Amino acid sequence: MELSGISFAGKTGIITGGAQGIGKAIAKGFVQMGGKAVIVDINPETAAKTCEDLGNAVYYTVDLGDPDEVVRVFQQIVEEQGRVEVLVNNAGIVNTSDFDKLTLAEWNRVIAVDLTAVFLTSQVLFRHMEQIGGGRIVNVASIAGKVGGGYLGTTAYAAAKAGVISLTKSIAKAGSAKNIYCNSLCPAYTKTPLVSILTGEKEKKVLEAMSLHRAAAPEEVANGVLFLASDAASFVQGENLNCDGGMLMNG
């Protein structure tokens, strides 16, 4: 992966959900462009293998659905790494229950991982970035956060991602005077383990709604994230970038 003119040399970046899928592609690109990747994932075996593959990478295990654990581990990361310039909130989970069958426990779990954890990780790193003179936060949201539930993610997932889009703007407003950037990116259907639930007719409907009529590769989404995480996005603040194969092109 190569983006002309972008370098993360001498920088450290945290990527949640960085052991596979889009997160792994982001971590790989970050390392290839000279940075050190800190992978945060719930699966230590997969994370360890990814770090071995990437080289300049370390991992921490955390359950993003546990608020106390999230704060503790992210404070530990900052203390041990010394200086972290980039945070990418990429991790997420999907629940497939229809709205009328969705339980409160299912709702709470998705909101905890997909929204509350983004708030907590961003707050820890925001305070750290204040101390080091600035930094960049990129939140991976979803087109589902703009169109609502359905085949791109059901009720809880869509609601959480809509919250991430709005939270991004709030962080950006708080960070502008402190050289802290925050932007988000909305992928559509991307070939990752997260969307393995989309098969048959569901997959067909998604692809028909996309002007390019194909799923994105993780690397294609990662390119957008890496741009927003870099100094090349020096005049981009509080924005949301669609990486959706033209799904929302017609409004």
C-alpha positions in Angstrom: 0.0 0.0 0.0 1.4 3.4 -1.0 -0.1 6.9 -0.8 2.1 9.4 -2.5 3.5 12.0 -0.1 2.2 10.5 3.1 4.6 9.5 5.8 4.1 8.4 9.4 7.8 8.2 10.1 8.5 8.6 13.8 4.8 8.4 14.7 2.9 5.9 16.8 -0.7 5.1 16.0 -3.3 3.1 17.8 -5.7 1.0 15.7 -8.7 -0.7 17.4 -9.8 -3.9 15.8 -6.5 -3.9 14.1 -5.9 -7.6 13.9 -8.0 -8.3 10.9 -10.2 -6.8 8.1 -10.1 -3.0 7.6 -8.1 -2.5 10.9 -5.3 -4.8 9.7 -5.2 -3.0 6.4 -4.9 0.3 8.2 -2.2 -1.0 10.5 -0.3 -2.5 7.6 -0.4 0.8 5.7 0.7 2.8 8.8 3.7 0.6 9.3 4.6 0.6 5.5 4.6 4.4 5.7 7.1 4.4 8.5 5.0 4.4 11.6 4.6 2.1 14.6 1.2 0.4 14.9 -0.3 -0.3 18.3 -3.0 -2.9 17.7 -5.9 -3.1 20.2 -8.0 -6.2 19.8 -10.1 -8.7 21.7 -8.4 -11.7 20.1 -4.7 -12.0 21.4 -3.8 -14.8 19.0 -4.9 -13.0 15.9 -3.3 -9.8 17.1 0.0 -11.5 17.9 0.0 -13.0 14.4 -0.7 -9.6 12.8 2.1 -8.0 14.7 4.5 -10.7 13.6 3.4 -10.1 10.0 3.8 -6.3 10.2 7.0 -6.0 12.1 6.9 -2.6 13.8 3.8 -3.3 15.8 2.7 -4.3 19.3 -0.7 -5.3 20.6 -2.9 -4.9 23.7 -5.9 -7.0 24.5 -9.1 -5.3 25.6 -12.9 -5.9 25.6 -14.2 -2.6 24.2 -17.6 -3.4 25.8 -16.1 -3.0 29.3 -15.7 0.8 30.0 -13.4 0.4 33.0 -11.1 -1.9 31.1 -11.0 0.4 28.1 -9.9 3.4 30.1 -7.3 1.3 32.1 -5.8 -0.2 29.0 -5.6 3.0 27.0 -4.0 4.8 29.8 -1.5 2.0 30.0 -0.8 2.3 26.3 -0.1 6.0 26.6 2.2 5.5 29.6 4.1 2.6 28.0 4.4 4.1 24.5 5.3 7.5 25.7 3.9 9.4 22.7 0.9 8.6 20.5 0.1 10.9 17.6 -2.7 8.9 15.9 -5.8 7.1 17.1 -8.0 5.1 14.7 -11.3 3.9 16.2 -12.0 1.1 13.8 -13.4 -1.8 16.0 -17.0 -2.7 15.8 -19.6 -5.4 16.2 -22.9 -6.0 14.4 -26.1 -7.4 15.8 -28.5 -9.0 13.4 -31.8 -8.9 15.4 -34.7 -7.1 13.8 -35.9 -4.0 15.6 -39.0 -5.7 17.2 -36.9 -8.6 18.4 -33.8 -6.6 19.6 -33.2 -7.1 23.4 -31.9 -4.4 25.7 -28.8 -6.5 26.4 -28.1 -6.7 22.7 -28.6 -3.0 22.2 -26.4 -2.1 25.2 -23.6 -4.4 24.0 -23.5 -2.8 20.5 -23.7 0.7 21.8 -20.9 0.0 24.3 -18.5 -1.3 21.7 -19.4 0.8 18.7 -20.1 4.2 20.4 -19.2 4.4 24.1 -15.7 2.9 23.5 -15.1 5.5 20.8 -15.9 8.2 23.3 -13.7 6.7 26.0 -10.6 6.0 23.8 -10.9 9.4 22.2 -11.1 11.2 25.6 -8.0 9.4 26.9 -6.0 10.2 23.7 -7.4 13.7 23.5 -5.9 14.5 26.9 -2.6 13.0 25.9 -2.6 14.9 22.6 -3.1 18.1 24.4 0.1 17.4 26.3 2.2 16.6 23.3 0.9 19.5 21.1 -1.7 17.8 18.9 -2.7 14.7 17.1 -5.2 13.0 14.8 -8.3 10.9 15.6 -10.1 9.0 12.8 -13.3 7.3 13.6 -14.5 4.5 11.2 -18.3 4.9 11.1 -20.6 3.4 8.5 -23.0 4.3 5.7 -25.6 2.5 8.0 -25.2 5.5 10.3 -26.7 7.7 7.5 -29.3 5.4 6.1 -30.5 3.6 9.2 -30.7 -0.1 9.8 -31.3 -2.8 7.3 -29.0 -4.9 5.2 -26.0 -2.6 6.1 -26.4 -3.2 9.8 -29.5 -3.4 12.0 -31.0 -1.0 14.5 -28.3 -0.8 17.2 -25.4 -0.8 14.8 -26.9 2.0 12.7 -27.7 4.1 15.8 -24.2 3.7 17.2 -22.5 4.7 13.9 -24.8 7.7 13.6 -23.6 8.7 17.1 -20.0 8.2 16.0 -20.5 10.7 13.1 -21.9 13.3 15.4 -19.3 12.6 18.2 -16.6 13.2 15.6 -17.8 16.7 15.0 -17.9 17.4 18.8 -14.3 16.2 19.2 -13.2 18.3 16.3 -14.8 21.4 17.7 -13.1 20.8 21.1 -9.7 20.1 19.4 -9.4 22.7 16.8 -7.7 25.3 19.0 -5.4 22.5 20.3 -4.1 21.2 17.0 -6.2 18.0 17.5 -7.9 16.8 14.4 -10.9 14.5 14.3 -12.6 13.1 11.2 -14.7 10.1 10.3 -15.1 7.8 7.4 -18.2 5.8 6.3 -17.5 2.6 4.5 -20.3 0.7 2.8 -20.1 -3.1 2.1 -16.5 -4.2 2.6 -15.2 -7.8 2.4 -14.3 -8.4 6.1 -15.3 -11.0 8.7 -17.8 -8.4 10.1 -20.1 -8.6 7.1 -20.0 -12.4 6.8 -23.7 -12.2 7.7 -24.4 -10.8 4.3 -25.1 -13.7 2.0 -27.4 -14.5 -0.8 -30.3 -12.0 -1.3 -29.0 -9.6 1.3 -25.6 -9.4 -0.4 -27.3 -9.0 -3.8 -29.4 -6.0 -2.5 -26.4 -4.3 -1.1 -24.4 -4.6 -4.3 -27.4 -3.4 -6.4 -27.5 -0.2 -4.3 -23.9 0.6 -5.0 -23.0 2.3 -8.3 -19.8 0.3 -8.6 -21.8 -2.9 -7.9 -19.0 -4.5 -5.9 -17.7 -4.7 -2.4 -14.7 -2.7 -1.3 -11.4 -4.3 -0.4 -10.2 -3.5 3.1 -7.2 -1.7 1.6 -9.5 0.7 -0.3 -11.2 1.8 2.9 -7.8 1.9 4.7 -6.5 4.4 2.1 -9.1 6.9 3.1 -8.4 6.4 6.8 -4.7 6.8 6.4 -5.2 10.0 4.4 -7.3 11.5 7.3 -4.7 10.3 9.8 -1.9 12.0 8.0 -0.6 15.6 7.7 -1.9 15.6 4.1 -5.3 16.2 5.6 -4.1 19.4 7.3 -7.2 21.4 6.3 -9.8 18.7 6.9 -11.5 19.0 10.3 -14.8 17.5 11.6 -15.6 16.0 8.2 -17.2 12.7 7.3 -15.8 10.9 4.2 -18.1 8.4 2.3 -16.2 5.4 1.0 -19.3 3.7 -0.3 -18.9 2.8 -4.0 -21.4 5.5 -4.9 -24.2 4.2 -2.7 -25.2 7.7 -1.5 -24.3 9.5 -4.7 -28.0 10.2 -5.5 -28.8 11.4 -2.1 
